[in-house]
């Protein structure tokens, strides 16, 4: 794996007597070099036909889809169907030819199962939930999570009501309140994290002094253990993708934490505070290191996770990501830089130093990116979809098209050569990306 290209990098390391000296740190933030040995990302990818939660089955934006059209200049993706879900910024999940989604209509949250070929509603259920329009259109921002081993679907409302449903017929299996039952502390803009199916537990992030993280029994919703005391962020818990790891990382209002799910305790904790206590992007684990990024002028930072410690290696003010998440491919990070005060740019970043190698302007202030077969699929805030190579050499576009109007905050989903894009008003569009 090639970690960096010194010819194209704005930050050039000079090796002097065994020391690494970084030249070109413009913003005065902490500098250092992350000695990333290897990446396991390629072993943790969403299987073709599956997209089980936010940013895919392993929450890293990677799909194993390879039999799809990778030249949109010659053949533009075609609209298969569209469906009106209701307000929200939650992504969709896919499994066995079905699409699972959530939206809010007239203060009712609606959970739906759709046929992936036609968009036809297979089943749906609703329950009372206020729209809660705070700085955006309102509705849920938590992507539904599919539990293959239990044939279950987990859906969290922004009020903190977690429900388990049968994926076959939509029968409600159990429900639990983050606030009343788990004594959680509802964040200002509502809950937006998605629970994590991890081995024999369901990891949730209600936040608060009674448990920053609470592990539930996936079959019953009963509490198994809790740990930590920090308030919730807006990010989702992620398994550290190492075949032997029982660790889960959580990006909350205080900063970054790592929890051992075998022992049910917090292992390490590092401060990463932003304005309004908003940490919303998903952390990126890569070769014994964890990269995080935030908006509101904070930027990004790389931590080394060693035993029970998190040590900050470097910070970069350039990696400003309000809630959009970075992904890794080929030893480089790709992300859509942007927030309320910054126009969106697709960026390629060196993981060892945080140096930005190239950028490409996008419409709006935010966006999301996923990767399949070494190609980036980028969705701008304005609903334009861009296809390009995942390369550190520069932006090489392979076509673009306007998928949907309005604001698009939800991350896309990619399964069975179908691309799913959803806007905040609730319009879900499915595009055929077959060859």
N, C-alpha and C positions, 0 to 999 in steps of 0.2 A: 504494500500500500504506500503510495506516494503522499507524504504529509504536506509538503510545500514546494513551491517553485520560486526560487529567489529572484529569477529574472523578472517576474511579474509582480512581486510583492512590494508594497509601499513601506514595509518595515523589514530591514535586512539585518539578520543576525551576524555578528562578527565573532569568530572563535579566536580568543586570545588567551593563551596559556591555560586552556581548559575552561575558561569562563565564557559565558554567553552574555554579550552586551547588545542591547537592542537600540537601534538608531531609528529615530522617526516617530517617537511617541509624542504626539502633538497636543493632547488634551491634559497632560499632567496626571493622568490616572495611573494606577498601579500597573507596572509592567513586569513581565517575566516570561519564561518559556515553559510550556506544558510538554513534558516528555511522554507523548502518547505513543505507546509501543504498537498497539494493534487495534483493529476495529472488529467487533462481532456483529455489526449491523446486518451484514449480508446473510447471516444465519437466522435472523429474527425478522421475517417478512410476512405480511398478510398473504395467505394462500390464495391462488386464483379463485374467484367466486366468493371470497370472504372479506369482510371489513367489519370487525366485531366491536369497534368503539371509536373514540376520538383519535384521529390520525391513524386508524387501522388497528389490527389485532394486537400489535406490540407497541402502539402509541408512538411510533417513530416515523410515520409517514411513508413507510416502504411497502410496496406491493410487488408480488411475484408475477403479476400479469406480464406476459411477453408476446402474446399473439394478438397484437393490436396495431392500429394505424399510427405510425410515428412520423408521418409527413402530412401536416394539415394544409400545406400550400397546395399540394396536388389533390388531396381529398379532405374536405372539411367535415368534421363530425356532424352527424345528422340528429335532429331532435326526434327521440322516440315517443316521449309523452311528457306531460306536465300535470302537476297536482297541487291543489291549494291546501296547505297544512295548517295555516293559522300563524300568528305572529311568533317570532322567536329567532334565535341564532344558534340553535342546536344542529349539529350535523346529523347524518343518517348512518345506520348500520345495516349490513347486508349479510345474509346467510341462506343458503339453499334456495336461491331464486326468490327470496323475499327481501323487502326493504322495510326497516323499522324506523319510525320517525315520531316527532312530537311537535305540537304547535298549540297556540292559544287563540280561541275564538270566543269573544264575548264573555271573558273572565271564566272560561272553562278550558282546562288543559285537555288536549285530545291526543291519545296514543293510538297510532295506526300501524297496521301491517299491510303493505302493498305488494302486488305482484310486480316483480322487477321487469317483466317483459311488456306489460300493458299499463302499469300504474293503477290498476283496479284495486279498490279497497277489499282486503280479505276479511279483516276484522278491525274494529275500533272501539275504544272506550274513553269516557270523559269523566272529569271530576272537577269540582270548583277550585279555581286558582286565579287570583287577581293578575291582570296583565302587567301592572307595575312598570309603567313607562318612565324610566329614569335615564335620561341622556341617550335613549335609543327607543326603538319601536315597541319594546316590551316582549314578554313571553320568555320561555325557557331558553337557557343557553347550554344546558347539559345534554350531551350526546347520549342516546340510549346505548346500553351495554348488553351484548349477547353472551350468555353463558352456555356454551355448546354442551358441556358435560351434564348439565342439569336441565337443558331444554327451557331455559328461563331468559327473561328480558328484564333488566333493571333500569328504571326511569326515575330521575330525581327532578322534582319541581324546584323553582327558584325560592319557594317558601320553605324548602327543606323536607318535603314529604317524599320518602323513598319507597317505591313500590316494586314488587316482583310480579311478573306476569308470565303465564305460559306462552311460549312463542307460537304454539300450534293454534290455540283458539282464543287467546287474550284473557283467559281466566286469571283473576287476581289471586296470587298465592299468599302474599303477606304485604304489610306496609309498616313503616316505622318513621317517626318524626325525629329529624335531627335536633329540633329545638326542645320539644317536650319530653321525648323519651331519652335521647342521648345527651341532653343538656348542652346542645351546641349554641354557638353565638352567630346568628345570621349576619352575613356581611352586608354592607350598605346597599349593594346592587343585587342582592340575592345570591343564592347558591348557584354556581355554574359548573362545579366539578362533576366528573363522572366517576362512580365507584369502580374499583378495580377487582376483578376476579383473580385471586392469587392463591394457588394451591387449594387449601381447604377452607379459606376464609374470603370474605368480601371486605375489602379495605375501603373505608369511608373517611371523609374529612369534615366532620361537623364543626371542629374548632372549639376552643374554649378551655377553661381550667380543668374540666372533667375529662378532657381528652382531645388533643389536636387531631389524633387519628383514633378511630374506633374500628375494630375488626368484628364483623358480624358472621353468624352462621348463614351461608347462602341459601340453605333450605328453609330456614325459619325466620331469619331476621333478628334472632336473639344475639345479644352482645356476648363476645368471647373474651375480648381484652381491649384496653385503651391505654394510650401513652401520649406524653407531651401535653403542653398547656397553651400553645400559641393559637391565636385566632385564625380562622380560615382565610385562605387566599381565594383566587378564582381559577386556579390551575387544577389539574387532576393528578392523582397519585400514579406513579409509574414503577413497574418492576425494573430493577437493575438487570439488564439483559446479559447475564452471565449464567451459564448452564448450572452452576453450583450455588448460585446466590439465592438467599431467602430475603434479600433486602429490597426495600421499597423507598423511593425518594419522593418527597413532598415539598412543593413550593408554596409556602403559606404567607400570611401577612407579615411575619417576622423575617422570613428568609427561607433558606434551604435546610431541610432535615432529612436524615436517613434513618429508617426504622428496620429492625430485625423482626420479621414476622414469626419466626420460630419461637423467640423469647418474648415477643410482645412488648418490646421496649425501644425507645429512641437511642440510637447509637451515636449520632453526631448532629450538630446544629451549627449553622453559620448565619450571621446577620446579613440580610440583603433587603433593606427597607427602601420603600419608594413613597412618593407623595400619595396620599389617600390610602396607603397600605394596600396598594393594588399590585400583586404579582399574579399574572394570569396566563403566561405562556407555559408550555410544558418543558421541563428540564430535559437536556440532552446528555445521555450517558455515552461516553466514548473512551475506551481503553484506560479504565481506572480514574477517569476524570468526569466531572459534571459541569456542563455549560448552562448558564441561566441568562435570561435577558428580560428586561422590563421597559416600559415606556416612561413618560413624564421626565425625560432627560436623564434617566438613570443609566441606560445602556446595558452592556453584558459583562459577564465575569466567568472565569474558568476556575473551578475548584478541583483540587486533588483529593480524592477520597482514599484514605489510607487507614485501615483498621477502624478505629473509632474516632477519626478526626477528619474534618473538612478544612483544608487550607487554601486560601485564595492565592492563585498564581498570577493572574492578571485581570485587569478591567479594561473595557473599551467603551468609550462614550458613543461610538458609531453604531453599535448594535442595539438601536432603540426599537424595541418590539412591544407594542402596547398589550396585545394578547395573542398575536400570531406567533407560532412556534418555529424554532429552527429545526432543520433536519440535517443528517450527515450522509454524504455519499462520496466514496473514493478518498476518504481522508480529509474532506473539506466540509464546511458547514454552509448551508444555503438557507436564506431567510428573506422575508419581506420586511425591510426596515421601514418604520413609520409609526406615527401616533397622531394625537390631536393637532399638533403643531408642526408636523413633519410630513412632507409628501412621500408617498410610497416608492420604494426602490427594491427590486430584486437584487440581492447581494450574495456574493461568494466570499467566504471568510476563511482565513487560515486558522485552524484549530490550535496550532502550537503557540501563536502569538496574539491572535485576535485581529490581525491585519486584514483589511478589506482588499480583495484582489480586483474585483470589478463590480459595477452596479448597472442596472437597467431600469429606467423610469417606468412606473406603472400608474394607472389611473387611480385617483383617490388617495387616501392616507394609510391604508392598510391592505392586507391580502394574506393569502395562505398558499403553501407550497407542499406538494407531495412528490414522490419519485417512483418510477417504474422502469425497469430495463435501462437504467442509466439516462433516463430522460426526466426532466422536471415538468410537472404540470402545475401551473401557477394561476390562481384565481385572484383577480384584483377586487378591491372593494366595490368597484362599479360593475362587476359581473363579466368582465372580459377574461377569457381563458387563453393563456399563453403556453406554448410548448417549446422547450429549448433543451439543449444538451446540458447534462450535469458535468461541467468542465471548468477547471480553474483557469483555462486559457482565455476566457472571455465569453460574452453572451453570443450564442449561436442559435437564433430562432428557427423554429420549424413550423411556424404558422400560429395564427391566433384567430379567435372568433368571439362575438358577443353572445354569451349564453343566456343571460337574463338581465333585466333592468333592476333599478333600485340598489340599495346597499346590501352587500354580501359579507357577513362576518363569519358565518359558519365555515368550518373546514370542509373541503370536498371529500367525496368517497369514490373509490374506484374498485369495481368488482365485475367479473364476467365481461370485460371489455365495455363496461357501461360506466359513464362518468356522471356523478350526481352533484348538482350545484343548487344551493338554496339561498334565497334572499331573505332579508329580515321581515319582509311583509308576509312571508310564508309560501311563496311560490317555489316549488321543487321541480327542477327540470332534469330529465334523464337523456343523455346523449349517447348515441351508438358510436363507439370508437373502434369497431372491428375493422380488420384489413379489407 
